[in-house]
């Protein structure tokens, strides 16, 4: 690697063949008369080839310098080493073969949330199905095995069974709402008397 060569973009070195030949001292191109015959001499071809070869070598030299600088930078920068810790188990877990919240129930919830589109990723784009699945798996300590296969199974269901888990969630919310309303009514009626 030559340290005296400068790393300039190749686009800056675009020159015409007569200028290239004049740069390398070709007597044919150094003459003030332009070529009118359209024929290029063997000397001019050799000069142009030599010039292009030098440009390619300069470009390679620049690339090697950049790679060397990156390598030195990586070696000098301290690499953070995470402390060796065991992966902590999630505090929540999915009860195996639960009536509504099995793997297929979680697939139903995940797919519905993804289709609603109200959740974004750190990149600002819509999160991928795999990203959703990873979050669910880490949070609830289970595995979809292949989320795409689970979604295929979900959409093979009959329409009346398509939202089994979501229907159960809705029923649970309505039941809790009614229980709270009844408790509130009872408290109000006991307080008035």
KALINDA-V268295 format. One record per residue. N is the residue number from 1. PHI is phi as a letter, one per 20 degrees, with the letter a starting at -180 (none if undefined). Layout:
n=N phi=PHI
n=N phi=PHI
//
This chain:
n=1 phi=none
n=2 phi=e
n=3 phi=e
n=4 phi=e
n=5 phi=f
n=6 phi=e
n=7 phi=e
n=8 phi=d
n=9 phi=f
n=10 phi=f
n=11 phi=g
n=12 phi=f
n=13 phi=d
n=14 phi=f
n=15 phi=c
n=16 phi=e
n=17 phi=g
n=18 phi=f
n=19 phi=f
n=20 phi=f
n=21 phi=f
n=22 phi=f
n=23 phi=f
n=24 phi=e
n=25 phi=n
n=26 phi=f
n=27 phi=f
n=28 phi=f
n=29 phi=e
n=30 phi=f
n=31 phi=f
n=32 phi=f
n=33 phi=e
n=34 phi=f
n=35 phi=f
n=36 phi=d
n=37 phi=f
n=38 phi=n
n=39 phi=e
n=40 phi=d
n=41 phi=f
n=42 phi=f
n=43 phi=f
n=44 phi=f
n=45 phi=f
n=46 phi=f
n=47 phi=f
n=48 phi=f
n=49 phi=f
n=50 phi=f
n=51 phi=f
n=52 phi=f
n=53 phi=f
n=54 phi=f
n=55 phi=f
n=56 phi=f
n=57 phi=f
n=58 phi=f
n=59 phi=f
n=60 phi=f
n=61 phi=f
n=62 phi=f
n=63 phi=f
n=64 phi=f
n=65 phi=f
n=66 phi=f
n=67 phi=f
n=68 phi=f
n=69 phi=f
n=70 phi=f
n=71 phi=f
n=72 phi=f
n=73 phi=f
n=74 phi=f
n=75 phi=f
n=76 phi=e
n=77 phi=f
n=78 phi=f
n=79 phi=e
n=80 phi=f
n=81 phi=d
n=82 phi=f
n=83 phi=f
n=84 phi=f
n=85 phi=c
n=86 phi=f
n=87 phi=f
n=88 phi=f
n=89 phi=f
n=90 phi=f
n=91 phi=f
n=92 phi=d
n=93 phi=b
n=94 phi=e
n=95 phi=f
n=96 phi=g
n=97 phi=l
n=98 phi=f
n=99 phi=g
n=100 phi=d
n=101 phi=d
n=102 phi=f
n=103 phi=f
n=104 phi=f
n=105 phi=f
n=106 phi=f
n=107 phi=f
n=108 phi=f
n=109 phi=f
n=110 phi=g
n=111 phi=f
n=112 phi=f
n=113 phi=f
n=114 phi=f
n=115 phi=f
n=116 phi=f
n=117 phi=m
n=118 phi=e
n=119 phi=d
n=120 phi=d
n=121 phi=d
n=122 phi=f
n=123 phi=e
n=124 phi=n
n=125 phi=e
n=126 phi=f
n=127 phi=f
n=128 phi=f
n=129 phi=f
n=130 phi=f
n=131 phi=f
n=132 phi=g
n=133 phi=f
n=134 phi=f
n=135 phi=f
n=136 phi=f
n=137 phi=f
n=138 phi=f
n=139 phi=f
n=140 phi=d
n=141 phi=m
n=142 phi=b
n=143 phi=c
n=144 phi=f
n=145 phi=m
n=146 phi=b
n=147 phi=f
n=148 phi=f
n=149 phi=f
n=150 phi=f
n=151 phi=f
n=152 phi=f
n=153 phi=f
n=154 phi=g
n=155 phi=e
n=156 phi=e
n=157 phi=f
n=158 phi=f
n=159 phi=g
n=160 phi=f
n=161 phi=d
n=162 phi=f
n=163 phi=d
n=164 phi=g
n=165 phi=f
n=166 phi=f
n=167 phi=f
n=168 phi=f
n=169 phi=f
n=170 phi=f
n=171 phi=f
n=172 phi=f
n=173 phi=f
n=174 phi=f
n=175 phi=f
n=176 phi=f
n=177 phi=g
n=178 phi=f
n=179 phi=f
n=180 phi=f
n=181 phi=f
n=182 phi=f
n=183 phi=f
n=184 phi=f
n=185 phi=f
n=186 phi=f
n=187 phi=f
n=188 phi=f
n=189 phi=f
n=190 phi=f
n=191 phi=f
n=192 phi=f
n=193 phi=f
//
